[in-house]
Amino acid sequence: MTEAAELPQAPAEAQAVFGELFPEAVRYAELLADAGVKRGLIGPREVPRLWERHLLNCAVLSEVVPEGVTVCDVGSGAGLPGIPLALVRPDLKITLLEPLLRRTNFLQEVVELLGLDHVTVVRGRAEEVLGTLQPVHVVTARAVAPLDRLAGWGVPLLKPYGEMLALKGDTAEEELKGARAALSKLGVLETEVLHVGEGLVDPLSTVVRVVVGESPGGVRFAAKKAKAARTERTRRRR
């Protein structure tokens, strides 16, 4: 087994980004470098670049998230981008959605340790929580799946006219182009590629933004959500 490298000191940009919650960001980085590696949530080779490649790269997503909205971080994994976003934006109500138990256990421990009262951890897949998880204004994701497949999971969780913000790499434009037909079927009306983190991260973080219309997920998912909601109401009455 490869031993984890030592976590480097936080760069000056981290203090600027996380502000008053910088100590909590440091604690989170330490948890990722220790328990995160031991539990297989993050590779040991990622430890030397945790700040630049992971925490800051995710935290600057806050630049394009509206104020005071609800957010669902799909496939949250080790909490990226959900935890850095929560540290930067206490005005948001964030749900970390993750299907694997060992990951949700880690996420719950982090949320409690850092005192993130505006964050909730939910175990499950996006398609499993339709109708039980309240629709959100914004869905976030990072390194979960190709855009067309990711949209199939994330877009149906949105409120009408909500948006999905997916952190992507250099091939974002190409990926978006290839996913346009699938996005259209899911009720997506607008798409764009954004670059955020000017003066804070290098290279800039690339975000694919998709905005839905009145029926997030399209007609098929609208019917599926309605059925799931009816089932849930029936279950509660029993």
RASULNOR-V320051 format. One record per residue. N is the residue number from 1. RES is the residue in one letter. SS is DSSP state (@ for helix, = for strand, . for the rest). PHI is phi in whole degrees, 0 to 359 (none if undefined). PSI is psi in whole degrees, 0 to 359 (999 if undefined). Layout:
{{N;RES;SS;PHI;PSI} {N;RES;SS;PHI;PSI}}
This chain:
{{1;M;.;none;137} {2;T;.;282;130} {3;E;.;282;144} {4;A;.;292;139} {5;A;.;286;166} {6;E;.;287;139} {7;L;.;291;124} {8;P;.;288;162} {9;Q;.;297;145} {10;A;.;296;136} {11;P;.;289;162} {12;A;@;301;327} {13;E;@;299;330} {14;A;@;295;319} {15;Q;@;295;322} {16;A;@;294;321} {17;V;@;286;314} {18;F;@;271;344} {19;G;@;57;232} {20;E;@;298;334} {21;L;@;265;19} {22;F;@;302;318} {23;P;@;301;324} {24;E;@;292;324} {25;A;@;295;320} {26;V;@;297;317} {27;R;@;297;319} {28;Y;@;297;317} {29;A;@;299;320} {30;E;@;295;321} {31;L;@;295;318} {32;L;@;297;318} {33;A;@;289;338} {34;D;@;254;277} {35;A;@;297;325} {36;G;@;298;321} {37;V;@;286;314} {38;K;@;299;326} {39;R;.;268;3} {40;G;.;76;22} {41;L;.;274;338} {42;I;.;213;143} {43;G;.;287;145} {44;P;@;299;331} {45;R;@;288;347} {46;E;@;277;344} {47;V;@;302;314} {48;P;@;298;338} {49;R;@;244;25} {50;L;@;302;316} {51;W;@;293;303} {52;E;@;289;314} {53;R;@;277;334} {54;H;@;243;295} {55;L;@;294;308} {56;L;@;290;320} {57;N;@;304;324} {58;C;@;276;322} {59;A;@;298;325} {60;V;@;288;352} {61;L;@;301;335} {62;S;@;302;338} {63;E;@;298;335} {64;V;@;244;12} {65;V;.;262;124} {66;P;.;299;163} {67;E;.;284;143} {68;G;.;65;25} {69;V;.;261;170} {70;T;=;266;142} {71;V;=;228;139} {72;C;=;240;120} {73;D;=;267;104} {74;V;=;278;132} {75;G;.;62;50} {76;S;.;297;333} {77;G;.;62;244} {78;A;.;272;8} {79;G;.;102;21} {80;L;.;248;120} {81;P;.;265;3} {82;G;@;302;315} {83;I;@;291;310} {84;P;@;303;321} {85;L;@;297;319} {86;A;@;295;324} {87;L;@;292;327} {88;V;@;275;330} {89;R;.;233;82} {90;P;.;292;351} {91;D;.;282;348} {92;L;.;268;151} {93;K;=;253;112} {94;I;=;245;133} {95;T;=;251;126} {96;L;=;265;110} {97;L;=;257;120} {98;E;=;210;130} {99;P;.;280;335} {100;L;.;272;131} {101;L;@;299;315} {102;R;@;297;330} {103;R;@;283;318} {104;T;@;293;327} {105;N;@;298;315} {106;F;@;297;314} {107;L;@;300;317} {108;Q;@;297;319} {109;E;@;298;317} {110;V;@;295;314} {111;V;@;301;315} {112;E;@;290;317} {113;L;@;295;322} {114;L;@;271;356} {115;G;.;68;39} {116;L;.;272;80} {117;D;.;293;343} {118;H;.;266;13} {119;V;=;240;135} {120;T;=;238;138} {121;V;=;257;128} {122;V;=;234;129} {123;R;=;269;127} {124;G;.;157;169} {125;R;.;266;154} {126;A;@;304;317} {127;E;@;291;341} {128;E;@;276;337} {129;V;.;262;3} {130;L;.;301;129} {131;G;.;90;339} {132;T;.;252;327} {133;L;.;271;127} {134;Q;.;300;133} {135;P;.;305;146} {136;V;=;243;164} {137;H;=;285;324} {138;V;=;223;134} {139;V;=;251;133} {140;T;=;242;158} {141;A;=;196;154} {142;R;=;211;125} {143;A;.;54;40} {144;V;.;264;311} {145;A;.;191;166} {146;P;.;305;153} {147;L;@;302;318} {148;D;@;296;318} {149;R;@;289;319} {150;L;@;301;316} {151;A;@;297;324} {152;G;@;298;331} {153;W;@;272;316} {154;G;@;275;319} {155;V;@;301;319} {156;P;@;297;345} {157;L;@;278;353} {158;L;=;277;153} {159;K;=;288;160} {160;P;=;307;135} {161;Y;=;68;19} {162;G;=;280;183} {163;E;=;217;149} {164;M;=;252;132} {165;L;=;242;109} {166;A;=;248;121} {167;L;=;286;122} {168;K;=;230;178} {169;G;.;256;208} {170;D;.;294;339} {171;T;.;267;18} {172;A;@;304;314} {173;E;@;298;316} {174;E;@;294;318} {175;E;@;295;319} {176;L;@;296;318} {177;K;@;301;317} {178;G;@;287;343} {179;A;@;259;0} {180;R;@;302;318} {181;A;@;296;315} {182;A;@;296;321} {183;L;@;295;320} {184;S;@;299;318} {185;K;@;295;335} {186;L;.;272;6} {187;G;.;86;17} {188;V;=;281;131} {189;L;=;255;328} {190;E;=;226;145} {191;T;=;219;150} {192;E;=;198;157} {193;V;=;251;125} {194;L;=;245;153} {195;H;=;236;121} {196;V;=;236;163} {197;G;.;96;24} {198;E;.;305;126} {199;G;.;81;359} {200;L;.;239;324} {201;V;.;228;147} {202;D;.;218;113} {203;P;.;286;167} {204;L;.;297;153} {205;S;=;282;135} {206;T;=;258;128} {207;V;=;235;127} {208;V;=;267;122} {209;R;=;250;125} {210;V;=;236;134} {211;V;=;245;131} {212;V;=;263;167} {213;G;.;262;220} {214;E;.;287;334} {215;S;.;238;82} {216;P;.;301;126} {217;G;.;94;350} {218;G;@;85;180} {219;V;@;298;317} {220;R;@;299;317} {221;F;@;286;330} {222;A;@;299;316} {223;A;@;294;320} {224;K;@;295;318} {225;K;@;295;319} {226;A;@;298;318} {227;K;@;295;317} {228;A;@;297;321} {229;A;@;295;319} {230;R;@;296;318} {231;T;@;299;318} {232;E;@;295;319} {233;R;@;297;319} {234;T;@;297;317} {235;R;@;299;319} {236;R;@;292;329} {237;R;@;287;340} {238;R;.;287;999}}
